[in-house]
């Protein structure tokens, strides 16, 4: 079975070794056709605490690491310039 992966933006890095990533899903409404944006938040494991708020990251599904953490940061795609 293929490993799920998502691309999203880090919105919180306040926890130790964990970041919160929001992933946008844009899809047309079944009846009206308008593009509807749905966002979902994932808690992802960040072993070295490298991710900062605003970074664009790729996350991969892993085994359960805690009660709510089932994803891990695979790579940082774009850094947020501050």
MMTF fields as JSON, N, C-alpha, C and O atoms, coordinates in Angstrom:
{
  "mmtfVersion": "1.0.0",
  "mmtfProducer": "UNKNOWN",
  "numBonds": 327,
  "numAtoms": 328,
  "numGroups": 82,
  "numChains": 1,
  "numModels": 1,
  "chainsPerModel": [1],
  "groupsPerChain": [82],
  "chainIdList": ["A"],
  "bondAtomList": [4, 2, 8, 6, 12, 10, 16, 14, 20, 18, 24, 22, 28, 26, 32, 30, 36, 34, 40, 38, 44, 42, 48, 46, 52, 50, 56, 54, 60, 58, 64, 62, 68, 66, 72, 70, 76, 74, 80, 78, 84, 82, 88, 86, 92, 90, 96, 94, 100, 98, 104, 102, 108, 106, 112, 110, 116, 114, 120, 118, 124, 122, 128, 126, 132, 130, 136, 134, 140, 138, 144, 142, 148, 146, 152, 150, 156, 154, 160, 158, 164, 162, 168, 166, 172, 170, 176, 174, 180, 178, 184, 182, 188, 186, 192, 190, 196, 194, 200, 198, 204, 202, 208, 206, 212, 210, 216, 214, 220, 218, 224, 222, 228, 226, 232, 230, 236, 234, 240, 238, 244, 242, 248, 246, 252, 250, 256, 254, 260, 258, 264, 262, 268, 266, 272, 270, 276, 274, 280, 278, 284, 282, 288, 286, 292, 290, 296, 294, 300, 298, 304, 302, 308, 306, 312, 310, 316, 314, 320, 318, 324, 322],
  "bondOrderList": [1, 1, 1, 1, 1, 1, 1, 1, 1, 1, 1, 1, 1, 1, 1, 1, 1, 1, 1, 1, 1, 1, 1, 1, 1, 1, 1, 1, 1, 1, 1, 1, 1, 1, 1, 1, 1, 1, 1, 1, 1, 1, 1, 1, 1, 1, 1, 1, 1, 1, 1, 1, 1, 1, 1, 1, 1, 1, 1, 1, 1, 1, 1, 1, 1, 1, 1, 1, 1, 1, 1, 1, 1, 1, 1, 1, 1, 1, 1, 1, 1],
  "groupList": [{"groupName": "UNK", "atomNameList": ["N", "CA", "C", "O"], "elementList": ["N", "C", "C", "O"], "formalChargeList": [0, 0, 0, 0], "bondAtomList": [1, 0, 2, 1, 3, 2], "bondOrderList": [1, 1, 2], "singleLetterCode": "X", "chemCompType": "L-PEPTIDE LINKING"}],
  "groupTypeList": [0, 0, 0, 0, 0, 0, 0, 0, 0, 0, 0, 0, 0, 0, 0, 0, 0, 0, 0, 0, 0, 0, 0, 0, 0, 0, 0, 0, 0, 0, 0, 0, 0, 0, 0, 0, 0, 0, 0, 0, 0, 0, 0, 0, 0, 0, 0, 0, 0, 0, 0, 0, 0, 0, 0, 0, 0, 0, 0, 0, 0, 0, 0, 0, 0, 0, 0, 0, 0, 0, 0, 0, 0, 0, 0, 0, 0, 0, 0, 0, 0, 0],
  "groupIdList": [1, 2, 3, 4, 5, 6, 7, 8, 9, 10, 11, 12, 13, 14, 15, 16, 17, 18, 19, 20, 21, 22, 23, 24, 25, 26, 27, 28, 29, 30, 31, 32, 33, 34, 35, 36, 37, 38, 39, 40, 41, 42, 43, 44, 45, 46, 47, 48, 49, 50, 51, 52, 53, 54, 55, 56, 57, 58, 59, 60, 61, 62, 63, 64, 65, 66, 67, 68, 69, 70, 71, 72, 73, 74, 75, 76, 77, 78, 79, 80, 81, 82],
  "secStructList": [7, 7, 7, 7, 3, 3, 3, 3, 3, 3, 3, 3, 7, 7, 1, 6, 6, 3, 3, 3, 3, 3, 3, 3, 3, 3, 3, 3, 7, 6, 6, 6, 7, 7, 3, 3, 3, 3, 3, 3, 3, 3, 3, 3, 3, 7, 6, 6, 7, 7, 7, 7, 6, 6, 7, 3, 3, 3, 3, 3, 3, 7, 1, 7, 7, 1, 1, 1, 7, 7, 3, 3, 3, 3, 3, 3, 3, 3, 7, 7, 7, 7],
  "xCoordList": [0.845, 0.0, 0.888, 1.905, 0.509, 1.311, 1.238, 0.223, 2.342, 2.397, 1.728, 2.035, 0.811, 0.139, 1.099, 1.889, 1.03, 1.817, 0.985, 0.133, 1.249, 0.523, 1.532, 2.636, 1.146, 1.965, 1.133, -0.014, 1.72, 0.983, 1.91, 3.119, 1.322, 2.046, 2.027, 0.993, 3.171, 3.281, 2.589, 2.905, 1.65, 0.941, 1.288, 0.973, 1.933, 2.336, 3.567, 3.649, 4.535, 5.737, 6.035, 7.191, 4.984, 5.168, 5.479, 6.003, 5.165, 5.428, 6.843, 7.463, 7.332, 8.648, 8.524, 7.721, 9.32, 9.381, 8.058, 7.85, 7.166, 5.873, 5.516, 5.713, 4.992, 4.478, 3.049, 2.678, 2.255, 0.895, 0.918, 1.333, 0.462, 0.506, -0.922, -1.712, -1.26, -2.577, -2.432, -1.522, -3.354, -3.369, -4.684, -5.757, -4.596, -5.792, -6.216, -5.385, -7.509, -8.069, -9.073, -10.107, -8.758, -9.652, -10.367, -9.735, -11.706, -12.485, -13.781, -14.293, -14.307, -15.57, -16.752, -16.788, -17.706, -18.931, -19.671, -19.765, -20.196, -20.817, -21.982, -22.148, -22.775, -23.947, -23.704, -24.1, -23.047, -22.962, -21.662, -21.584, -20.654, -19.429, -18.436, -17.312, -18.82, -17.892, -16.756, -16.98, -15.548, -14.408, -14.529, -14.605, -14.546, -14.674, -13.329, -12.732, -12.851, -11.568, -11.84, -12.496, -11.322, -11.429, -10.023, -9.124, -9.83, -8.513, -8.577, -9.586, -7.486, -7.375, -6.029, -5.032, -6.005, -4.78, -4.236, -4.963, -2.955, -2.28, -1.158, -0.456, -0.98, 0.19, 1.256, 1.008, 2.449, 3.522, 4.769, 5.058, 5.498, 6.722, 7.861, 8.085, 8.582, 9.732, 10.889, 11.038, 11.7, 12.703, 13.701, 14.028, 14.196, 15.228, 14.683, 15.467, 13.371, 12.745, 13.229, 13.545, 13.288, 13.777, 12.689, 12.983, 11.458, 10.359, 9.965, 9.936, 9.665, 9.177, 7.814, 7.433, 7.093, 5.773, 5.929, 6.781, 5.099, 5.133, 5.882, 5.771, 6.643, 7.366, 6.385, 5.376, 6.7, 5.916, 6.629, 7.812, 5.915, 6.542, 5.773, 4.59, 6.476, 5.86, 5.827, 6.846, 4.643, 4.515, 4.115, 3.4, 4.586, 4.299, 3.565, 3.825, 2.659, 1.937, 2.872, 3.608, 2.836, 3.675, 2.819, 1.606, 3.476, 2.782, 2.374, 2.929, 1.43, 1.043, 2.213, 2.809, 2.538, 3.637, 3.124, 3.866, 1.873, 1.222, -0.278, -0.708, -1.062, -2.511, -3.023, -3.94, -2.443, -2.939, -1.929, -2.252, -0.722, 0.35, 0.573, 1.054, 0.21, 0.377, 1.134, 1.153, 1.755, 2.466, 3.864, 4.106, 4.777, 6.148, 6.573, 6.186, 7.371, 7.864, 8.928, 9.929, 8.707, 9.665, 10.718, 11.912, 10.269, 11.214, 10.566, 9.343, 11.422, 10.975, 11.13, 12.24, 10.036, 10.069, 10.479, 11.372, 9.836, 10.145, 10.252, 9.418, 11.269, 11.432, 10.714, 10.677, 10.151, 9.532, 10.637, 11.382, 10.747, 11.775, 11.223, 10.144, 11.993, 11.511, 12.471, 12.226],
  "yCoordList": [-1.181, 0.0, 1.24, 1.279, 2.242, 3.45, 4.296, 4.32, 4.989, 5.882, 7.198, 7.776, 7.664, 8.935, 10.077, 10.032, 11.095, 12.297, 13.515, 13.475, 14.587, 15.841, 16.985, 16.857, 18.097, 19.308, 20.402, 20.63, 21.083, 22.119, 23.156, 23.148, 24.044, 25.154, 24.992, 24.665, 25.222, 25.125, 26.339, 27.478, 26.098, 27.194, 27.301, 28.311, 26.276, 26.332, 25.466, 24.344, 26.018, 25.248, 25.381, 25.322, 25.559, 25.818, 24.563, 24.66, 23.392, 22.149, 21.653, 22.044, 20.792, 20.208, 19.037, 18.129, 19.063, 18.006, 17.771, 16.705, 18.748, 18.63, 19.958, 21.021, 19.891, 21.081, 20.793, 19.64, 21.85, 21.729, 22.246, 23.374, 21.398, 21.717, 21.781, 20.87, 22.857, 22.935, 22.577, 23.04, 21.742, 21.306, 21.766, 21.49, 22.467, 22.944, 21.934, 21.401, 21.675, 20.817, 21.645, 22.053, 21.889, 22.666, 21.709, 20.973, 21.726, 20.849, 21.551, 22.371, 21.235, 21.868, 21.285, 20.094, 22.147, 21.706, 20.763, 21.047, 19.649, 18.666, 19.22, 18.852, 20.092, 20.585, 21.922, 22.109, 22.864, 24.23, 24.526, 25.526, 23.701, 23.871, 24.872, 24.952, 25.644, 26.614, 25.879, 24.845, 26.415, 25.812, 26.073, 27.221, 24.996, 25.074, 24.71, 23.695, 25.543, 25.292, 24.719, 25.346, 23.514, 22.889, 22.726, 22.28, 23.086, 22.942, 21.899, 21.762, 21.175, 20.185, 20.377, 20.67, 20.208, 20.404, 19.054, 18.226, 18.846, 17.618, 17.956, 18.949, 17.142, 17.26, 16.345, 15.159, 16.89, 16.131, 16.161, 17.157, 15.062, 14.921, 15.643, 15.441, 16.488, 17.244, 17.003, 17.732, 16.002, 15.524, 16.6, 16.712, 17.4, 18.392, 19.791, 20.727, 19.958, 21.276, 22.284, 23.424, 21.871, 22.749, 23.635, 24.733, 23.191, 23.92, 25.148, 25.127, 26.208, 27.445, 27.773, 27.211, 28.68, 29.083, 29.71, 30.572, 29.266, 29.792, 28.908, 29.11, 27.934, 27.036, 26.13, 25.7, 25.85, 24.886, 23.545, 23.443, 22.514, 21.224, 20.074, 20.195, 18.956, 17.706, 16.774, 16.567, 16.206, 15.293, 13.911, 13.784, 12.876, 11.497, 10.814, 11.099, 9.924, 9.169, 8.122, 7.444, 7.996, 7.028, 6.277, 6.467, 5.429, 4.742, 5.781, 6.88, 5.471, 6.418, 6.729, 5.826, 8.016, 8.458, 8.976, 8.992, 9.395, 9.814, 9.704, 9.122, 10.258, 10.128, 10.806, 10.296, 11.947, 12.695, 12.797, 13.345, 12.286, 12.485, 11.223, 10.212, 11.301, 10.162, 10.534, 9.757, 11.701, 12.181, 12.633, 12.968, 12.64, 13.085, 13.997, 13.788, 15.01, 15.936, 15.222, 14.751, 15.142, 14.49, 15.487, 15.189, 16.676, 17.693, 19.069, 19.208, 20.072, 21.454, 21.94, 21.953, 22.339, 22.74, 24.203, 24.522, 25.089, 26.52, 27.057, 26.753, 27.852, 28.502, 29.843, 30.519, 30.218, 31.547, 32.544, 32.383, 33.574, 34.605, 35.649, 36.198, 35.927, 36.9, 38.03, 38.946],
  "zCoordList": [0.0, 0.0, 0.0, 0.693, -0.768, -0.901, 0.365, 1.062, 0.644, 1.796, 1.405, 0.363, 2.252, 1.97, 2.231, 3.174, 1.4, 1.649, 1.298, 0.411, 2.006, 1.828, 1.817, 2.348, 1.212, 1.226, 1.869, 1.483, 2.861, 3.563, 4.172, 3.939, 4.954, 5.565, 7.078, 7.661, 7.709, 9.16, 9.782, 9.438, 10.694, 11.351, 12.83, 13.459, 13.403, 14.803, 15.008, 14.509, 15.764, 16.107, 17.601, 18.02, 18.395, 19.818, 20.63, 21.74, 20.093, 20.821, 20.526, 19.537, 21.398, 21.176, 20.209, 20.422, 19.15, 18.136, 17.417, 16.839, 17.446, 16.767, 16.115, 16.704, 14.898, 14.23, 13.773, 13.552, 13.635, 13.116, 11.684, 11.42, 10.764, 9.33, 8.812, 9.057, 8.095, 7.463, 5.991, 5.303, 5.528, 4.141, 3.523, 4.058, 2.399, 1.7, 0.652, -0.083, 0.588, -0.447, -1.238, -0.711, -2.509, -3.364, -4.299, -5.057, -4.239, -5.099, -5.479, -4.717, -6.649, -7.046, -6.271, -5.96, -5.971, -5.314, -6.267, -7.461, -5.757, -6.651, -7.481, -8.644, -6.888, -7.602, -8.29, -9.441, -7.586, -8.094, -8.831, -9.545, -8.681, -9.454, -8.91, -9.407, -7.894, -7.319, -6.598, -5.97, -6.693, -6.022, -4.515, -4.076, -3.741, -2.295, -1.681, -2.039, -0.75, -0.093, 1.289, 2.121, 1.52, 2.838, 3.383, 2.67, 4.644, 5.249, 6.356, 7.048, 6.507, 7.561, 8.231, 7.572, 9.559, 10.327, 10.771, 11.321, 10.527, 10.924, 11.892, 11.701, 12.931, 13.798, 13.232, 13.013, 12.992, 12.358, 13.226, 13.889, 13.211, 13.997, 13.286, 12.093, 14.028, 13.506, 14.468, 15.448, 14.204, 15.149, 15.556, 16.738, 14.602, 14.924, 15.199, 15.353, 15.265, 15.465, 14.425, 14.765, 13.165, 12.1, 11.516, 11.042, 11.537, 10.889, 11.685, 12.915, 10.973, 11.567, 10.957, 9.93, 11.595, 11.092, 9.708, 9.497, 8.774, 7.414, 6.436, 5.226, 6.919, 6.022, 5.288, 5.846, 4.03, 3.248, 3.348, 3.02, 3.8, 4.085, 3.438, 3.118, 3.255, 2.82, 4.022, 4.68, 4.31, 5.448, 4.942, 3.947, 5.641, 5.294, 6.434, 7.603, 6.104, 7.119, 7.728, 7.01, 9.064, 9.763, 10.781, 10.862, 11.547, 12.631, 13.677, 13.684, 14.551, 15.599, 16.524, 17.111, 16.647, 17.506, 18.842, 19.824, 18.888, 20.122, 19.876, 18.88, 20.772, 20.628, 19.358, 18.713, 18.994, 17.829, 16.693, 15.639, 16.879, 15.89, 15.073, 15.584, 13.773, 12.867, 11.6, 10.646, 11.574, 10.392, 10.797, 11.957, 9.837, 10.078, 8.938, 7.789, 9.26, 8.245, 7.423, 7.964, 6.102, 5.215, 4.739, 4.75, 4.319, 3.861, 3.931, 3.926, 3.995, 3.968, 2.535, 2.003, 1.91, 0.5, 0.357, -0.428, 1.106, 1.058, 2.462, 3.315, 2.707, 4.011, 3.985, 2.957, 5.11, 5.267, 5.563, 6.53, 4.735, 4.932, 5.877, 5.655, 6.964, 7.942, 8.095, 8.88]
}
